Amino acid sequence: MFCIIYKFTVKPGDEDLFRQSWSAVTQWFYQHAGSLGSRLHYSSTGEFIAYAQWQTRAQWEQQTARADAELQRHRQVMREACSEIEVLYELDVVDDWLRGAACEGGA
């Protein structure tokens, strides 16, 4: 399994817009591209941190340039809501003791 961790610095006042577009992007990848899903966290430092899972690194790499119009529209809105988007880590799972949960639309 391959995981990627992102840090999003969201412009003040755009938090709801960011979360809506992030959710739409995440759901698109889950429904159309084989993603195992993602979780979005809010840090004590004021950034959003996302953790996404894929079966393999190659599968994730193949999805980075998807040209689907709906996906690109949501990605653009998400980018515009952020002052910075950073990939913190690209990780290969070596041991896994995290309990599985179905991706059913939130906490």
N, C-alpha and C positions, 0 to 999 in steps of 0.2 A: 504494500500500500504506500502511496505517495501523499504527502501533506504539504500544504503551503500556508504560510502565515503572512498576512498583510497588515499594514498599519495605515489607517486613513485619518488624516487631519482634516476635519470638516470645518468649513467656513461658518462662523457664528450665524445662527438663524436658519441654516440649511440642514439641520440635523434630521428633521422629518423627511425632507426631500431625499436626502442621502439614504436613509433607511429604506424608504419605499423603492428607490431605484436599485439599491444593493439587493434587496429581497427579490425583485423582478429578475435581475441578472442571475442570482443564485438559483432561483426556481427554473429559469430557462435551461441552465446547464444541467440541472438535476433531471429535468423532463426530456431534454433533447440530445444531450451529449454524454451521458453516462457518468456524470459526477455523482459522488456518494453523498454530496451535501456539504453544508458549511454552517458554522456558528458565528454569530457576531457578538462581540463583547464591547463594553464601554469601560475604559481604563480610568484609574484614579487620576491620571495625568491629562484627561480630557480627549484622548484619541479613541477611535474605534479600532478594535483588533478583530480580524476575521481569520478563522481556521477552516480551510477547505480540504476535502479528501477526494482522492481519485484512486482508481485501482493501480495505475502505473504512472510514472513520470511521463512516459511517451504519450499516454492518453491526454494528460493535461497539456503538454506542449502542442499537440495537434489542435487544441481548442483555442489557443491564444489569438488566432487571426480569423476566427469565424466571422463571416460577412453577413449573416442573417440580419435583415433590416430591423426587426423588433429588438433583437439583442443589442445591436449597435446603438439604437435610440436610447435604451436604458443605460448602457455603458456611458454614453455621452452625458446624460443627466447626472449620473453618479460622479463622473470626473469633474463636471462643472460645480458640483456641491463641495468639492474638496480643494484645499490649497496644496495638499501633498498626498500622494499615494506611494507607499513604499512596500516592497517585498522584503520582509524581515528574514524569513527562512524558507528554504526548500528542503523538505525532510523525507527520508525513507524510514518507515516504521521498522523497528527491530524487535520490539516487545510490545504487546498490546493487552492492557488490563482495563481498558475503558469500556464500560457497559454500552452496548449498542442501543440506539434509539431511532425510531422511525422519523423521517423528515416529514412532518405534518403541519408545518406552518407556524412554528414559533414555540415559545416557552409556555 
